């Protein structure tokens, strides 16, 4: 199933996916949602996956392109956790 998803996505460009009709987009949303759920399950089950997940996020935070993300996270933290 994962191979089918990857093959299907590789056969369509990002632009085609963006401009696809509702049935195609709905299938894509369902597949991506399933992959997200799989990722969450793997976070619970696999220390190796958690380490890799943390590593990629740590790397991302070191680049200047992450500045907006860091600022938004800080703003959200202050908004939702004002007592800390």
mmCIF file of the N, C-alpha and C atoms, coordinates in Angstrom:
data_MODEL
# 
_entry.id   MODEL 
# 
loop_
_atom_site.group_PDB 
_atom_site.id 
_atom_site.type_symbol 
_atom_site.label_atom_id 
_atom_site.label_alt_id 
_atom_site.label_comp_id 
_atom_site.label_asym_id 
_atom_site.label_entity_id 
_atom_site.label_seq_id 
_atom_site.pdbx_PDB_ins_code 
_atom_site.Cartn_x 
_atom_site.Cartn_y 
_atom_site.Cartn_z 
_atom_site.occupancy 
_atom_site.B_iso_or_equiv 
_atom_site.pdbx_formal_charge 
_atom_site.auth_seq_id 
_atom_site.auth_comp_id 
_atom_site.auth_asym_id 
_atom_site.auth_atom_id 
_atom_site.pdbx_PDB_model_num 
ATOM 1   N N  . UNK A 1 1  ? 0.822   -1.192 0.000   1.00 0.00 ? 1  UNK A N  1 
ATOM 2   C CA . UNK A 1 1  ? 0.000   0.000  0.000   1.00 0.00 ? 1  UNK A CA 1 
ATOM 3   C C  . UNK A 1 1  ? 0.871   1.263  0.000   1.00 0.00 ? 1  UNK A C  1 
ATOM 4   N N  . UNK A 1 2  ? 1.914   1.282  0.828   1.00 0.00 ? 2  UNK A N  1 
ATOM 5   C CA . UNK A 1 2  ? 2.797   2.435  0.860   1.00 0.00 ? 2  UNK A CA 1 
ATOM 6   C C  . UNK A 1 2  ? 3.477   2.619  -0.486  1.00 0.00 ? 2  UNK A C  1 
ATOM 7   N N  . UNK A 1 3  ? 3.880   1.521  -1.083  1.00 0.00 ? 3  UNK A N  1 
ATOM 8   C CA . UNK A 1 3  ? 4.510   1.590  -2.402  1.00 0.00 ? 3  UNK A CA 1 
ATOM 9   C C  . UNK A 1 3  ? 3.551   2.178  -3.421  1.00 0.00 ? 3  UNK A C  1 
ATOM 10  N N  . UNK A 1 4  ? 2.278   1.769  -3.362  1.00 0.00 ? 4  UNK A N  1 
ATOM 11  C CA . UNK A 1 4  ? 1.274   2.304  -4.280  1.00 0.00 ? 4  UNK A CA 1 
ATOM 12  C C  . UNK A 1 4  ? 1.111   3.808  -4.082  1.00 0.00 ? 4  UNK A C  1 
ATOM 13  N N  . UNK A 1 5  ? 1.099   4.243  -2.823  1.00 0.00 ? 5  UNK A N  1 
ATOM 14  C CA . UNK A 1 5  ? 0.950   5.667  -2.536  1.00 0.00 ? 5  UNK A CA 1 
ATOM 15  C C  . UNK A 1 5  ? 2.131   6.447  -3.091  1.00 0.00 ? 5  UNK A C  1 
ATOM 16  N N  . UNK A 1 6  ? 3.337   5.977  -2.799  1.00 0.00 ? 6  UNK A N  1 
ATOM 17  C CA . UNK A 1 6  ? 4.532   6.669  -3.272  1.00 0.00 ? 6  UNK A CA 1 
ATOM 18  C C  . UNK A 1 6  ? 4.581   6.692  -4.794  1.00 0.00 ? 6  UNK A C  1 
ATOM 19  N N  . UNK A 1 7  ? 4.253   5.567  -5.408  1.00 0.00 ? 7  UNK A N  1 
ATOM 20  C CA . UNK A 1 7  ? 4.242   5.502  -6.865  1.00 0.00 ? 7  UNK A CA 1 
ATOM 21  C C  . UNK A 1 7  ? 3.211   6.462  -7.434  1.00 0.00 ? 7  UNK A C  1 
ATOM 22  N N  . UNK A 1 8  ? 2.031   6.481  -6.823  1.00 0.00 ? 8  UNK A N  1 
ATOM 23  C CA . UNK A 1 8  ? 0.971   7.377  -7.292  1.00 0.00 ? 8  UNK A CA 1 
ATOM 24  C C  . UNK A 1 8  ? 1.363   8.833  -7.173  1.00 0.00 ? 8  UNK A C  1 
ATOM 25  N N  . UNK A 1 9  ? 1.987   9.193  -6.077  1.00 0.00 ? 9  UNK A N  1 
ATOM 26  C CA . UNK A 1 9  ? 2.399   10.580 -5.887  1.00 0.00 ? 9  UNK A CA 1 
ATOM 27  C C  . UNK A 1 9  ? 3.516   10.935 -6.848  1.00 0.00 ? 9  UNK A C  1 
ATOM 28  N N  . UNK A 1 10 ? 4.450   10.005 -7.047  1.00 0.00 ? 10 UNK A N  1 
ATOM 29  C CA . UNK A 1 10 ? 5.559   10.322 -7.942  1.00 0.00 ? 10 UNK A CA 1 
ATOM 30  C C  . UNK A 1 10 ? 5.088   10.479 -9.380  1.00 0.00 ? 10 UNK A C  1 
ATOM 31  N N  . UNK A 1 11 ? 3.956   9.889  -9.725  1.00 0.00 ? 11 UNK A N  1 
ATOM 32  C CA . UNK A 1 11 ? 3.440   10.015 -11.077 1.00 0.00 ? 11 UNK A CA 1 
ATOM 33  C C  . UNK A 1 11 ? 2.720   11.344 -11.285 1.00 0.00 ? 11 UNK A C  1 
ATOM 34  N N  . UNK A 1 12 ? 2.374   12.019 -10.206 1.00 0.00 ? 12 UNK A N  1 
ATOM 35  C CA . UNK A 1 12 ? 1.713   13.315 -10.307 1.00 0.00 ? 12 UNK A CA 1 
ATOM 36  C C  . UNK A 1 12 ? 2.641   14.379 -9.750  1.00 0.00 ? 12 UNK A C  1 
ATOM 37  N N  . UNK A 1 13 ? 2.670   15.510 -10.366 1.00 0.00 ? 13 UNK A N  1 
ATOM 38  C CA . UNK A 1 13 ? 3.466   16.605 -9.824  1.00 0.00 ? 13 UNK A CA 1 
ATOM 39  C C  . UNK A 1 13 ? 2.670   17.282 -8.710  1.00 0.00 ? 13 UNK A C  1 
ATOM 40  N N  . UNK A 1 14 ? 3.352   18.076 -7.931  1.00 0.00 ? 14 UNK A N  1 
ATOM 41  C CA . UNK A 1 14 ? 2.682   18.809 -6.863  1.00 0.00 ? 14 UNK A CA 1 
ATOM 42  C C  . UNK A 1 14 ? 1.581   19.706 -7.435  1.00 0.00 ? 14 UNK A C  1 
ATOM 43  N N  . UNK A 1 15 ? 1.850   20.291 -8.582  1.00 0.00 ? 15 UNK A N  1 
ATOM 44  C CA . UNK A 1 15 ? 0.858   21.176 -9.206  1.00 0.00 ? 15 UNK A CA 1 
ATOM 45  C C  . UNK A 1 15 ? -0.394  20.378 -9.590  1.00 0.00 ? 15 UNK A C  1 
ATOM 46  N N  . UNK A 1 16 ? -0.193  19.194 -10.146 1.00 0.00 ? 16 UNK A N  1 
ATOM 47  C CA . UNK A 1 16 ? -1.336  18.355 -10.513 1.00 0.00 ? 16 UNK A CA 1 
ATOM 48  C C  . UNK A 1 16 ? -2.143  17.983 -9.276  1.00 0.00 ? 16 UNK A C  1 
ATOM 49  N N  . UNK A 1 17 ? -1.459  17.674 -8.180  1.00 0.00 ? 17 UNK A N  1 
ATOM 50  C CA . UNK A 1 17 ? -2.165  17.341 -6.950  1.00 0.00 ? 17 UNK A CA 1 
ATOM 51  C C  . UNK A 1 17 ? -2.950  18.542 -6.435  1.00 0.00 ? 17 UNK A C  1 
ATOM 52  N N  . UNK A 1 18 ? -2.326  19.718 -6.519  1.00 0.00 ? 18 UNK A N  1 
ATOM 53  C CA . UNK A 1 18 ? -2.994  20.934 -6.049  1.00 0.00 ? 18 UNK A CA 1 
ATOM 54  C C  . UNK A 1 18 ? -4.231  21.233 -6.889  1.00 0.00 ? 18 UNK A C  1 
ATOM 55  N N  . UNK A 1 19 ? -4.163  20.942 -8.180  1.00 0.00 ? 19 UNK A N  1 
ATOM 56  C CA . UNK A 1 19 ? -5.261  21.259 -9.083  1.00 0.00 ? 19 UNK A CA 1 
ATOM 57  C C  . UNK A 1 19 ? -6.209  20.078 -9.310  1.00 0.00 ? 19 UNK A C  1 
ATOM 58  N N  . UNK A 1 20 ? -5.965  18.967 -8.640  1.00 0.00 ? 20 UNK A N  1 
ATOM 59  C CA . UNK A 1 20 ? -6.791  17.770 -8.835  1.00 0.00 ? 20 UNK A CA 1 
ATOM 60  C C  . UNK A 1 20 ? -8.217  18.026 -8.367  1.00 0.00 ? 20 UNK A C  1 
ATOM 61  N N  . UNK A 1 21 ? -9.106  17.230 -8.891  1.00 0.00 ? 21 UNK A N  1 
ATOM 62  C CA . UNK A 1 21 ? -10.501 17.334 -8.498  1.00 0.00 ? 21 UNK A CA 1 
ATOM 63  C C  . UNK A 1 21 ? -10.714 16.796 -7.094  1.00 0.00 ? 21 UNK A C  1 
ATOM 64  N N  . UNK A 1 22 ? -11.916 17.024 -6.603  1.00 0.00 ? 22 UNK A N  1 
ATOM 65  C CA . UNK A 1 22 ? -12.237 16.626 -5.228  1.00 0.00 ? 22 UNK A CA 1 
ATOM 66  C C  . UNK A 1 22 ? -12.033 15.138 -4.953  1.00 0.00 ? 22 UNK A C  1 
ATOM 67  N N  . UNK A 1 23 ? -12.439 14.224 -5.829  1.00 0.00 ? 23 UNK A N  1 
ATOM 68  C CA . UNK A 1 23 ? -12.230 12.793 -5.521  1.00 0.00 ? 23 UNK A CA 1 
ATOM 69  C C  . UNK A 1 23 ? -10.753 12.427 -5.353  1.00 0.00 ? 23 UNK A C  1 
ATOM 70  N N  . UNK A 1 24 ? -9.903  12.964 -6.230  1.00 0.00 ? 24 UNK A N  1 
ATOM 71  C CA . UNK A 1 24 ? -8.477  12.671 -6.132  1.00 0.00 ? 24 UNK A CA 1 
ATOM 72  C C  . UNK A 1 24 ? -7.875  13.279 -4.869  1.00 0.00 ? 24 UNK A C  1 
ATOM 73  N N  . UNK A 1 25 ? -8.285  14.502 -4.566  1.00 0.00 ? 25 UNK A N  1 
ATOM 74  C CA . UNK A 1 25 ? -7.772  15.171 -3.367  1.00 0.00 ? 25 UNK A CA 1 
ATOM 75  C C  . UNK A 1 25 ? -8.260  14.464 -2.110  1.00 0.00 ? 25 UNK A C  1 
ATOM 76  N N  . UNK A 1 26 ? -9.482  13.984 -2.140  1.00 0.00 ? 26 UNK A N  1 
ATOM 77  C CA . UNK A 1 26 ? -10.005 13.265 -0.973  1.00 0.00 ? 26 UNK A CA 1 
ATOM 78  C C  . UNK A 1 26 ? -9.195  11.987 -0.733  1.00 0.00 ? 26 UNK A C  1 
ATOM 79  N N  . UNK A 1 27 ? -8.851  11.270 -1.813  1.00 0.00 ? 27 UNK A N  1 
ATOM 80  C CA . UNK A 1 27 ? -8.028  10.065 -1.683  1.00 0.00 ? 27 UNK A CA 1 
ATOM 81  C C  . UNK A 1 27 ? -6.663  10.409 -1.110  1.00 0.00 ? 27 UNK A C  1 
ATOM 82  N N  . UNK A 1 28 ? -6.082  11.506 -1.567  1.00 0.00 ? 28 UNK A N  1 
ATOM 83  C CA . UNK A 1 28 ? -4.785  11.931 -1.074  1.00 0.00 ? 28 UNK A CA 1 
ATOM 84  C C  . UNK A 1 28 ? -4.863  12.288 0.409   1.00 0.00 ? 28 UNK A C  1 
ATOM 85  N N  . UNK A 1 29 ? -5.894  13.018 0.793   1.00 0.00 ? 29 UNK A N  1 
ATOM 86  C CA . UNK A 1 29 ? -6.071  13.387 2.206   1.00 0.00 ? 29 UNK A CA 1 
ATOM 87  C C  . UNK A 1 29 ? -6.200  12.133 3.061   1.00 0.00 ? 29 UNK A C  1 
ATOM 88  N N  . UNK A 1 30 ? -6.975  11.170 2.598   1.00 0.00 ? 30 UNK A N  1 
ATOM 89  C CA . UNK A 1 30 ? -7.140  9.925  3.353   1.00 0.00 ? 30 UNK A CA 1 
ATOM 90  C C  . UNK A 1 30 ? -5.810  9.193  3.497   1.00 0.00 ? 30 UNK A C  1 
ATOM 91  N N  . UNK A 1 31 ? -5.039  9.127  2.422   1.00 0.00 ? 31 UNK A N  1 
ATOM 92  C CA . UNK A 1 31 ? -3.750  8.440  2.472   1.00 0.00 ? 31 UNK A CA 1 
ATOM 93  C C  . UNK A 1 31 ? -2.778  9.168  3.395   1.00 0.00 ? 31 UNK A C  1 
ATOM 94  N N  . UNK A 1 32 ? -2.725  10.485 3.304   1.00 0.00 ? 32 UNK A N  1 
ATOM 95  C CA . UNK A 1 32 ? -1.829  11.251 4.161   1.00 0.00 ? 32 UNK A CA 1 
ATOM 96  C C  . UNK A 1 32 ? -2.250  11.175 5.627   1.00 0.00 ? 32 UNK A C  1 
ATOM 97  N N  . UNK A 1 33 ? -3.548  11.152 5.871   1.00 0.00 ? 33 UNK A N  1 
ATOM 98  C CA . UNK A 1 33 ? -4.047  10.988 7.237   1.00 0.00 ? 33 UNK A CA 1 
ATOM 99  C C  . UNK A 1 33 ? -3.634  9.630  7.789   1.00 0.00 ? 33 UNK A C  1 
ATOM 100 N N  . UNK A 1 34 ? -3.765  8.590  6.968   1.00 0.00 ? 34 UNK A N  1 
ATOM 101 C CA . UNK A 1 34 ? -3.338  7.258  7.394   1.00 0.00 ? 34 UNK A CA 1 
ATOM 102 C C  . UNK A 1 34 ? -1.846  7.224  7.696   1.00 0.00 ? 34 UNK A C  1 
ATOM 103 N N  . UNK A 1 35 ? -1.039  7.875  6.854   1.00 0.00 ? 35 UNK A N  1 
ATOM 104 C CA . UNK A 1 35 ? 0.401   7.927  7.096   1.00 0.00 ? 35 UNK A CA 1 
ATOM 105 C C  . UNK A 1 35 ? 0.723   8.710  8.366   1.00 0.00 ? 35 UNK A C  1 
ATOM 106 N N  . UNK A 1 36 ? -0.042  9.758  8.634   1.00 0.00 ? 36 UNK A N  1 
ATOM 107 C CA . UNK A 1 36 ? 0.148   10.522 9.866   1.00 0.00 ? 36 UNK A CA 1 
ATOM 108 C C  . UNK A 1 36 ? -0.156  9.648  11.076  1.00 0.00 ? 36 UNK A C  1 
ATOM 109 N N  . UNK A 1 37 ? -1.248  8.902  10.999  1.00 0.00 ? 37 UNK A N  1 
ATOM 110 C CA . UNK A 1 37 ? -1.595  7.986  12.096  1.00 0.00 ? 37 UNK A CA 1 
ATOM 111 C C  . UNK A 1 37 ? -0.514  6.928  12.279  1.00 0.00 ? 37 UNK A C  1 
ATOM 112 N N  . UNK A 1 38 ? 0.041   6.440  11.184  1.00 0.00 ? 38 UNK A N  1 
ATOM 113 C CA . UNK A 1 38 ? 1.137   5.485  11.263  1.00 0.00 ? 38 UNK A CA 1 
ATOM 114 C C  . UNK A 1 38 ? 2.341   6.124  11.962  1.00 0.00 ? 38 UNK A C  1 
ATOM 115 N N  . UNK A 1 39 ? 2.658   7.347  11.591  1.00 0.00 ? 39 UNK A N  1 
ATOM 116 C CA . UNK A 1 39 ? 3.762   8.057  12.229  1.00 0.00 ? 39 UNK A CA 1 
ATOM 117 C C  . UNK A 1 39 ? 3.557   8.208  13.727  1.00 0.00 ? 39 UNK A C  1 
ATOM 118 N N  . UNK A 1 40 ? 2.347   8.525  14.140  1.00 0.00 ? 40 UNK A N  1 
ATOM 119 C CA . UNK A 1 40 ? 2.029   8.659  15.566  1.00 0.00 ? 40 UNK A CA 1 
ATOM 120 C C  . UNK A 1 40 ? 2.204   7.316  16.268  1.00 0.00 ? 40 UNK A C  1 
ATOM 121 N N  . UNK A 1 41 ? 1.716   6.255  15.650  1.00 0.00 ? 41 UNK A N  1 
ATOM 122 C CA . UNK A 1 41 ? 1.873   4.916  16.232  1.00 0.00 ? 41 UNK A CA 1 
ATOM 123 C C  . UNK A 1 41 ? 3.356   4.567  16.367  1.00 0.00 ? 41 UNK A C  1 
ATOM 124 N N  . UNK A 1 42 ? 4.137   4.903  15.336  1.00 0.00 ? 42 UNK A N  1 
ATOM 125 C CA . UNK A 1 42 ? 5.570   4.616  15.396  1.00 0.00 ? 42 UNK A CA 1 
ATOM 126 C C  . UNK A 1 42 ? 6.258   5.426  16.486  1.00 0.00 ? 42 UNK A C  1 
ATOM 127 N N  . UNK A 1 43 ? 5.812   6.646  16.733  1.00 0.00 ? 43 UNK A N  1 
ATOM 128 C CA . UNK A 1 43 ? 6.364   7.433  17.833  1.00 0.00 ? 43 UNK A CA 1 
ATOM 129 C C  . UNK A 1 43 ? 6.144   6.720  19.165  1.00 0.00 ? 43 UNK A C  1 
ATOM 130 N N  . UNK A 1 44 ? 4.979   6.102  19.323  1.00 0.00 ? 44 UNK A N  1 
ATOM 131 C CA . UNK A 1 44 ? 4.669   5.378  20.558  1.00 0.00 ? 44 UNK A CA 1 
ATOM 132 C C  . UNK A 1 44 ? 5.466   4.082  20.669  1.00 0.00 ? 44 UNK A C  1 
ATOM 133 N N  . UNK A 1 45 ? 5.713   3.443  19.543  1.00 0.00 ? 45 UNK A N  1 
ATOM 134 C CA . UNK A 1 45 ? 6.273   2.089  19.551  1.00 0.00 ? 45 UNK A CA 1 
ATOM 135 C C  . UNK A 1 45 ? 7.785   2.015  19.405  1.00 0.00 ? 45 UNK A C  1 
ATOM 136 N N  . UNK A 1 46 ? 8.394   2.998  18.780  1.00 0.00 ? 46 UNK A N  1 
ATOM 137 C CA . UNK A 1 46 ? 9.779   2.827  18.360  1.00 0.00 ? 46 UNK A CA 1 
ATOM 138 C C  . UNK A 1 46 ? 10.706  3.923  18.883  1.00 0.00 ? 46 UNK A C  1 
ATOM 139 N N  . UNK A 1 47 ? 11.606  3.571  19.781  1.00 0.00 ? 47 UNK A N  1 
ATOM 140 C CA . UNK A 1 47 ? 12.593  4.559  20.225  1.00 0.00 ? 47 UNK A CA 1 
ATOM 141 C C  . UNK A 1 47 ? 13.462  5.055  19.062  1.00 0.00 ? 47 UNK A C  1 
ATOM 142 N N  . UNK A 1 48 ? 13.769  4.186  18.109  1.00 0.00 ? 48 UNK A N  1 
ATOM 143 C CA . UNK A 1 48 ? 14.573  4.584  16.962  1.00 0.00 ? 48 UNK A CA 1 
ATOM 144 C C  . UNK A 1 48 ? 13.850  5.630  16.121  1.00 0.00 ? 48 UNK A C  1 
ATOM 145 N N  . UNK A 1 49 ? 12.545  5.433  15.941  1.00 0.00 ? 49 UNK A N  1 
ATOM 146 C CA . UNK A 1 49 ? 11.767  6.411  15.177  1.00 0.00 ? 49 UNK A CA 1 
ATOM 147 C C  . UNK A 1 49 ? 11.711  7.734  15.918  1.00 0.00 ? 49 UNK A C  1 
ATOM 148 N N  . UNK A 1 50 ? 11.513  7.686  17.246  1.00 0.00 ? 50 UNK A N  1 
ATOM 149 C CA . UNK A 1 50 ? 11.480  8.924  18.035  1.00 0.00 ? 50 UNK A CA 1 
ATOM 150 C C  . UNK A 1 50 ? 12.808  9.668  17.930  1.00 0.00 ? 50 UNK A C  1 
ATOM 151 N N  . UNK A 1 51 ? 13.914  8.932  17.975  1.00 0.00 ? 51 UNK A N  1 
ATOM 152 C CA . UNK A 1 51 ? 15.229  9.560  17.860  1.00 0.00 ? 51 UNK A CA 1 
ATOM 153 C C  . UNK A 1 51 ? 15.393  10.226 16.493  1.00 0.00 ? 51 UNK A C  1 
ATOM 154 N N  . UNK A 1 52 ? 14.981  9.530  15.437  1.00 0.00 ? 52 UNK A N  1 
ATOM 155 C CA . UNK A 1 52 ? 15.091  10.093 14.087  1.00 0.00 ? 52 UNK A CA 1 
ATOM 156 C C  . UNK A 1 52 ? 14.177  11.311 13.938  1.00 0.00 ? 52 UNK A C  1 
ATOM 157 N N  . UNK A 1 53 ? 12.978  11.230 14.487  1.00 0.00 ? 53 UNK A N  1 
ATOM 158 C CA . UNK A 1 53 ? 12.016  12.331 14.444  1.00 0.00 ? 53 UNK A CA 1 
ATOM 159 C C  . UNK A 1 53 ? 12.594  13.553 15.163  1.00 0.00 ? 53 UNK A C  1 
ATOM 160 N N  . UNK A 1 54 ? 13.161  13.329 16.338  1.00 0.00 ? 54 UNK A N  1 
ATOM 161 C CA . UNK A 1 54 ? 13.758  14.423 17.105  1.00 0.00 ? 54 UNK A CA 1 
ATOM 162 C C  . UNK A 1 54 ? 14.960  15.008 16.373  1.00 0.00 ? 54 UNK A C  1 
ATOM 163 N N  . UNK A 1 55 ? 15.775  14.138 15.778  1.00 0.00 ? 55 UNK A N  1 
ATOM 164 C CA . UNK A 1 55 ? 16.963  14.596 15.070  1.00 0.00 ? 55 UNK A CA 1 
ATOM 165 C C  . UNK A 1 55 ? 16.613  15.511 13.901  1.00 0.00 ? 55 UNK A C  1 
ATOM 166 N N  . UNK A 1 56 ? 15.608  15.135 13.117  1.00 0.00 ? 56 UNK A N  1 
ATOM 167 C CA . UNK A 1 56 ? 15.262  15.962 11.959  1.00 0.00 ? 56 UNK A CA 1 
ATOM 168 C C  . UNK A 1 56 ? 14.694  17.310 12.395  1.00 0.00 ? 56 UNK A C  1 
ATOM 169 N N  . UNK A 1 57 ? 13.933  17.315 13.504  1.00 0.00 ? 57 UNK A N  1 
ATOM 170 C CA . UNK A 1 57 ? 13.407  18.582 13.998  1.00 0.00 ? 57 UNK A CA 1 
ATOM 171 C C  . UNK A 1 57 ? 14.524  19.444 14.580  1.00 0.00 ? 57 UNK A C  1 
ATOM 172 N N  . UNK A 1 58 ? 15.459  18.832 15.287  1.00 0.00 ? 58 UNK A N  1 
ATOM 173 C CA . UNK A 1 58 ? 16.595  19.580 15.826  1.00 0.00 ? 58 UNK A CA 1 
ATOM 174 C C  . UNK A 1 58 ? 17.410  20.196 14.700  1.00 0.00 ? 58 UNK A C  1 
ATOM 175 N N  . UNK A 1 59 ? 17.629  19.447 13.650  1.00 0.00 ? 59 UNK A N  1 
ATOM 176 C CA . UNK A 1 59 ? 18.367  19.970 12.496  1.00 0.00 ? 59 UNK A CA 1 
ATOM 177 C C  . UNK A 1 59 ? 17.627  21.150 11.874  1.00 0.00 ? 59 UNK A C  1 
ATOM 178 N N  . UNK A 1 60 ? 16.315  21.001 11.680  1.00 0.00 ? 60 UNK A N  1 
ATOM 179 C CA . UNK A 1 60 ? 15.514  22.068 11.077  1.00 0.00 ? 60 UNK A CA 1 
ATOM 180 C C  . UNK A 1 60 ? 15.639  23.362 11.880  1.00 0.00 ? 60 UNK A C  1 
ATOM 181 N N  . UNK A 1 61 ? 15.621  23.249 13.204  1.00 0.00 ? 61 UNK A N  1 
ATOM 182 C CA . UNK A 1 61 ? 15.650  24.434 14.054  1.00 0.00 ? 61 UNK A CA 1 
ATOM 183 C C  . UNK A 1 61 ? 16.970  25.192 13.982  1.00 0.00 ? 61 UNK A C  1 
ATOM 184 N N  . UNK A 1 62 ? 18.003  24.591 13.426  1.00 0.00 ? 62 UNK A N  1 
ATOM 185 C CA . UNK A 1 62 ? 19.306  25.246 13.315  1.00 0.00 ? 62 UNK A CA 1 
ATOM 186 C C  . UNK A 1 62 ? 19.416  26.133 12.073  1.00 0.00 ? 62 UNK A C  1 
ATOM 187 N N  . UNK A 1 63 ? 18.444  26.058 11.180  1.00 0.00 ? 63 UNK A N  1 
ATOM 188 C CA . UNK A 1 63 ? 18.528  26.820 9.940   1.00 0.00 ? 63 UNK A CA 1 
ATOM 189 C C  . UNK A 1 63 ? 17.727  28.120 10.047  1.00 0.00 ? 63 UNK A C  1 
ATOM 190 N N  . UNK A 1 64 ? 18.166  29.162 9.353   1.00 0.00 ? 64 UNK A N  1 
ATOM 191 C CA . UNK A 1 64 ? 17.472  30.449 9.435   1.00 0.00 ? 64 UNK A CA 1 
ATOM 192 C C  . UNK A 1 64 ? 16.020  30.384 8.956   1.00 0.00 ? 64 UNK A C  1 
ATOM 193 N N  . UNK A 1 65 ? 15.719  29.439 8.087   1.00 0.00 ? 65 UNK A N  1 
ATOM 194 C CA . UNK A 1 65 ? 14.338  29.320 7.596   1.00 0.00 ? 65 UNK A CA 1 
ATOM 195 C C  . UNK A 1 65 ? 13.364  28.922 8.710   1.00 0.00 ? 65 UNK A C  1 
ATOM 196 N N  . UNK A 1 66 ? 13.878  28.430 9.815   1.00 0.00 ? 66 UNK A N  1 
ATOM 197 C CA . UNK A 1 66 ? 13.000  27.998 10.909  1.00 0.00 ? 66 UNK A CA 1 
ATOM 198 C C  . UNK A 1 66 ? 12.609  29.150 11.835  1.00 0.00 ? 66 UNK A C  1 
ATOM 199 N N  . UNK A 1 67 ? 13.177  30.316 11.624  1.00 0.00 ? 67 UNK A N  1 
ATOM 200 C CA . UNK A 1 67 ? 12.937  31.441 12.540  1.00 0.00 ? 67 UNK A CA 1 
ATOM 201 C C  . UNK A 1 67 ? 11.447  31.718 12.748  1.00 0.00 ? 67 UNK A C  1 
ATOM 202 N N  . UNK A 1 68 ? 10.680  31.784 11.673  1.00 0.00 ? 68 UNK A N  1 
ATOM 203 C CA . UNK A 1 68 ? 9.245   32.057 11.793  1.00 0.00 ? 68 UNK A CA 1 
ATOM 204 C C  . UNK A 1 68 ? 8.553   30.966 12.605  1.00 0.00 ? 68 UNK A C  1 
ATOM 205 N N  . UNK A 1 69 ? 8.926   29.720 12.392  1.00 0.00 ? 69 UNK A N  1 
ATOM 206 C CA . UNK A 1 69 ? 8.344   28.609 13.142  1.00 0.00 ? 69 UNK A CA 1 
ATOM 207 C C  . UNK A 1 69 ? 8.669   28.738 14.629  1.00 0.00 ? 69 UNK A C  1 
ATOM 208 N N  . UNK A 1 70 ? 9.904   29.078 14.942  1.00 0.00 ? 70 UNK A N  1 
ATOM 209 C CA . UNK A 1 70 ? 10.314  29.241 16.337  1.00 0.00 ? 70 UNK A CA 1 
ATOM 210 C C  . UNK A 1 70 ? 9.544   30.396 16.978  1.00 0.00 ? 70 UNK A C  1 
ATOM 211 N N  . UNK A 1 71 ? 9.419   31.507 16.262  1.00 0.00 ? 71 UNK A N  1 
ATOM 212 C CA . UNK A 1 71 ? 8.677   32.658 16.799  1.00 0.00 ? 71 UNK A CA 1 
ATOM 213 C C  . UNK A 1 71 ? 7.209   32.308 17.035  1.00 0.00 ? 71 UNK A C  1 
ATOM 214 N N  . UNK A 1 72 ? 6.599   31.574 16.099  1.00 0.00 ? 72 UNK A N  1 
ATOM 215 C CA . UNK A 1 72 ? 5.207   31.172 16.281  1.00 0.00 ? 72 UNK A CA 1 
ATOM 216 C C  . UNK A 1 72 ? 5.051   30.224 17.467  1.00 0.00 ? 72 UNK A C  1 
ATOM 217 N N  . UNK A 1 73 ? 5.998   29.306 17.637  1.00 0.00 ? 73 UNK A N  1 
ATOM 218 C CA . UNK A 1 73 ? 5.956   28.383 18.772  1.00 0.00 ? 73 UNK A CA 1 
ATOM 219 C C  . UNK A 1 73 ? 6.085   29.150 20.084  1.00 0.00 ? 73 UNK A C  1 
ATOM 220 N N  . UNK A 1 74 ? 6.973   30.126 20.124  1.00 0.00 ? 74 UNK A N  1 
ATOM 221 C CA . UNK A 1 74 ? 7.165   30.935 21.321  1.00 0.00 ? 74 UNK A CA 1 
ATOM 222 C C  . UNK A 1 74 ? 5.902   31.732 21.642  1.00 0.00 ? 74 UNK A C  1 
ATOM 223 N N  . UNK A 1 75 ? 5.289   32.321 20.621  1.00 0.00 ? 75 UNK A N  1 
ATOM 224 C CA . UNK A 1 75 ? 4.040   33.069 20.806  1.00 0.00 ? 75 UNK A CA 1 
ATOM 225 C C  . UNK A 1 75 ? 2.926   32.157 21.331  1.00 0.00 ? 75 UNK A C  1 
ATOM 226 N N  . UNK A 1 76 ? 2.802   30.981 20.737  1.00 0.00 ? 76 UNK A N  1 
ATOM 227 C CA . UNK A 1 76 ? 1.775   30.029 21.185  1.00 0.00 ? 76 UNK A CA 1 
ATOM 228 C C  . UNK A 1 76 ? 2.038   29.585 22.613  1.00 0.00 ? 76 UNK A C  1 
ATOM 229 N N  . UNK A 1 77 ? 3.290   29.340 22.946  1.00 0.00 ? 77 UNK A N  1 
ATOM 230 C CA . UNK A 1 77 ? 3.644   28.936 24.302  1.00 0.00 ? 77 UNK A CA 1 
ATOM 231 C C  . UNK A 1 77 ? 3.234   30.009 25.296  1.00 0.00 ? 77 UNK A C  1 
ATOM 232 N N  . UNK A 1 78 ? 3.553   31.250 24.985  1.00 0.00 ? 78 UNK A N  1 
ATOM 233 C CA . UNK A 1 78 ? 3.189   32.361 25.894  1.00 0.00 ? 78 UNK A CA 1 
ATOM 234 C C  . UNK A 1 78 ? 1.677   32.534 25.991  1.00 0.00 ? 78 UNK A C  1 
ATOM 235 N N  . UNK A 1 79 ? 0.973   32.274 24.915  1.00 0.00 ? 79 UNK A N  1 
ATOM 236 C CA . UNK A 1 79 ? -0.480  32.417 24.917  1.00 0.00 ? 79 UNK A CA 1 
ATOM 237 C C  . UNK A 1 79 ? -1.156  31.315 25.715  1.00 0.00 ? 79 UNK A C  1 
ATOM 238 N N  . UNK A 1 80 ? -0.701  30.079 25.508  1.00 0.00 ? 80 UNK A N  1 
ATOM 239 C CA . UNK A 1 80 ? -1.383  28.941 26.104  1.00 0.00 ? 80 UNK A CA 1 
ATOM 240 C C  . UNK A 1 80 ? -0.776  28.477 27.421  1.00 0.00 ? 80 UNK A C  1 
ATOM 241 N N  . UNK A 1 81 ? 0.408   28.952 27.746  1.00 0.00 ? 81 UNK A N  1 
ATOM 242 C CA . UNK A 1 81 ? 1.070   28.577 28.996  1.00 0.00 ? 81 UNK A CA 1 
ATOM 243 C C  . UNK A 1 81 ? 1.599   29.823 29.699  1.00 0.00 ? 81 UNK A C  1 
ATOM 244 N N  . UNK A 1 82 ? 0.745   30.814 29.953  1.00 0.00 ? 82 UNK A N  1 
ATOM 245 C CA . UNK A 1 82 ? 1.236   32.079 30.495  1.00 0.00 ? 82 UNK A CA 1 
ATOM 246 C C  . UNK A 1 82 ? 1.833   31.940 31.889  1.00 0.00 ? 82 UNK A C  1 
ATOM 247 N N  . UNK A 1 83 ? 1.441   30.925 32.625  1.00 0.00 ? 83 UNK A N  1 
ATOM 248 C CA . UNK A 1 83 ? 1.954   30.773 33.999  1.00 0.00 ? 83 UNK A CA 1 
ATOM 249 C C  . UNK A 1 83 ? 3.377   30.227 34.032  1.00 0.00 ? 83 UNK A C  1 
ATOM 250 N N  . UNK A 1 84 ? 3.893   29.742 32.922  1.00 0.00 ? 84 UNK A N  1 
ATOM 251 C CA . UNK A 1 84 ? 5.256   29.187 32.901  1.00 0.00 ? 84 UNK A CA 1 
ATOM 252 C C  . UNK A 1 84 ? 6.251   30.225 32.485  1.00 0.00 ? 84 UNK A C  1 
# 
